[in-house]
Amino acid sequence: MRQILQSSAIPEPRFHYSPCVAIGSTYQVSGMIALDPVTGRLVEGGPGAETRRILDNLNRALADYGLTLDDLLIARLYTTRFDAFAEINVAWETFFPQGQVPPARTSVGVSALPLGASVEIEFSFVKSSQ
């Protein structure tokens, strides 16, 4: 049975979609762009700042979704700025430092993202039964 999950810790979706859908032990978090949780506006500062905000927002929502980063299977990252991929990786590596097993990741270059964002990331989780 499909379950729709919400989090009051992050901005409400601006369009008609479910932020997180769970079916059994599989959870899919819709693509997130770097919206400030207070203002709901896209953060400034480029791809690195956007990546940090997305990962911070994800972290804020995980408790509401009943998940932890240990449940994260794969992240799919979309960017309009592959020329700034080093900035994205710096932000990523502060969230998943060396010595910690990071999730799988796919990175795709695209021509445009919602609201003029330069980074969007979607996340797939598998919650282990413990």
Backbone torsions as a table, in degrees:
resi	resn	phi	psi	omega
1	MET	NA	134.6	-179.3
2	ARG	-80.1	133.2	178.8
3	GLN	-121.9	132.0	177.9
4	ILE	-98.3	128.3	-178.2
5	LEU	-114.3	143.6	179.1
6	GLN	-124.1	160.7	173.6
7	SER	-138.4	128.1	176.8
8	SER	-81.0	-5.1	-177.9
9	ALA	-82.0	-10.0	-178.2
10	ILE	-128.6	162.2	-179.5
11	PRO	-59.8	144.6	175.8
12	GLU	-63.1	147.8	175.2
13	PRO	-59.1	141.9	178.7
14	ARG	-88.9	-14.9	-177.9
15	PHE	-124.7	178.4	-176.2
16	HIS	-88.1	94.9	175.8
17	TYR	-160.2	167.0	178.7
18	SER	-96.6	127.0	-179.2
19	PRO	-63.0	-36.2	180.0
20	CYS	-147.9	130.2	179.2
21	VAL	-121.9	132.0	177.2
22	ALA	-117.7	135.7	170.5
23	ILE	-131.9	111.0	-175.4
24	GLY	62.2	-126.8	-178.8
25	SER	-94.4	4.5	-179.4
26	THR	-100.8	130.4	-178.9
27	TYR	-125.3	131.8	176.9
28	GLN	-117.7	118.9	175.5
29	VAL	-95.9	124.0	-179.5
30	SER	-59.3	157.9	177.9
31	GLY	-52.1	131.7	179.5
32	MET	-112.6	135.6	168.9
33	ILE	-107.9	171.1	-170.0
34	ALA	-81.4	71.4	177.6
35	LEU	-90.9	132.2	176.1
36	ASP	-64.7	129.4	-176.6
37	PRO	-67.7	-19.1	179.6
38	VAL	-89.4	-49.6	-174.7
39	THR	-92.1	-23.2	-175.7
40	GLY	76.5	7.1	-178.7
41	ARG	-97.2	153.7	176.7
42	LEU	-62.9	131.1	179.3
43	VAL	-71.5	154.9	176.9
44	GLU	-98.7	164.7	175.0
45	GLY	120.7	-2.5	175.2
46	GLY	90.5	-173.8	-173.0
47	PRO	-58.5	-38.2	179.2
48	GLY	-64.4	-47.7	179.2
49	ALA	-64.1	-39.1	178.8
50	GLU	-65.0	-42.9	179.4
51	THR	-61.9	-44.5	178.0
52	ARG	-59.2	-44.3	-178.4
53	ARG	-65.0	-41.8	178.4
54	ILE	-60.1	-48.0	-178.5
55	LEU	-66.2	-37.2	175.6
56	ASP	-64.4	-43.2	178.8
57	ASN	-63.4	-42.2	177.0
58	LEU	-57.7	-48.4	-178.8
59	ASN	-59.1	-38.3	178.5
60	ARG	-64.7	-33.7	-175.0
61	ALA	-86.2	-20.2	-171.8
62	LEU	-56.4	-41.9	-179.6
63	ALA	-61.2	-40.6	178.9
64	ASP	-66.1	-28.6	179.1
65	TYR	-87.2	-7.9	-178.5
66	GLY	73.5	30.9	-175.5
67	LEU	-124.6	164.7	170.3
68	THR	-131.4	168.4	177.2
69	LEU	-63.2	-23.6	176.8
70	ASP	-65.4	-19.8	178.9
71	ASP	-86.9	-8.0	-175.4
72	LEU	-71.7	118.8	-179.0
73	LEU	-90.0	-52.0	-176.9
74	ILE	-149.9	145.6	172.1
75	ALA	-117.0	136.0	176.4
76	ARG	-112.7	115.6	-173.8
77	LEU	-107.3	130.1	178.3
78	TYR	-117.9	135.2	179.6
79	THR	-143.3	147.4	173.3
80	THR	-94.3	-0.2	-172.3
81	ARG	-129.9	63.5	177.0
82	PHE	-62.6	-21.5	176.3
83	ASP	-65.9	-17.7	179.5
84	ALA	-112.4	26.1	-176.2
85	PHE	-63.2	-28.0	177.3
86	ALA	-60.7	-39.6	177.6
87	GLU	-63.0	-41.6	179.0
88	ILE	-62.4	-44.4	-179.4
89	ASN	-65.5	-36.6	177.4
90	VAL	-61.0	-46.2	178.6
91	ALA	-63.4	-43.5	179.4
92	TRP	-58.8	-46.2	-175.5
93	GLU	-71.5	-20.3	173.0
94	THR	-73.9	-26.6	179.3
95	PHE	-85.8	-35.2	178.8
96	PHE	-124.1	77.0	-174.4
97	PRO	-68.1	161.9	176.2
98	GLN	-54.1	142.0	-178.4
99	GLY	95.7	-21.9	175.0
100	GLN	-98.1	138.8	179.8
101	VAL	-76.0	113.3	-180.0
102	PRO	-80.0	163.3	174.5
103	PRO	-72.9	167.3	169.8
104	ALA	-63.8	155.7	-179.2
105	ARG	-148.1	138.0	172.0
106	THR	-117.5	137.4	178.7
107	SER	-123.5	130.8	-175.0
108	VAL	-130.9	133.4	173.9
109	GLY	-85.7	134.0	-179.4
110	VAL	-132.5	164.2	-177.6
111	SER	-86.9	-24.7	-179.6
112	ALA	-158.4	153.9	176.9
113	LEU	-133.7	162.6	-178.6
114	PRO	-56.3	143.2	174.8
115	LEU	57.9	21.1	178.4
116	GLY	78.2	14.2	178.8
117	ALA	-64.5	155.5	175.1
118	SER	-104.8	-9.3	178.9
119	VAL	-140.2	138.0	170.2
120	GLU	-138.2	138.2	-180.0
121	ILE	-132.4	132.9	172.0
122	GLU	-112.8	154.2	-171.2
123	PHE	-133.0	137.3	174.5
124	SER	-117.2	130.7	-178.6
125	PHE	-120.6	149.7	168.9
126	VAL	-128.9	115.0	-177.2
127	LYS	-84.0	121.6	179.5
128	SER	-77.8	144.0	179.0
129	SER	-86.2	116.9	-179.2
130	GLN	-134.1	NA	NA
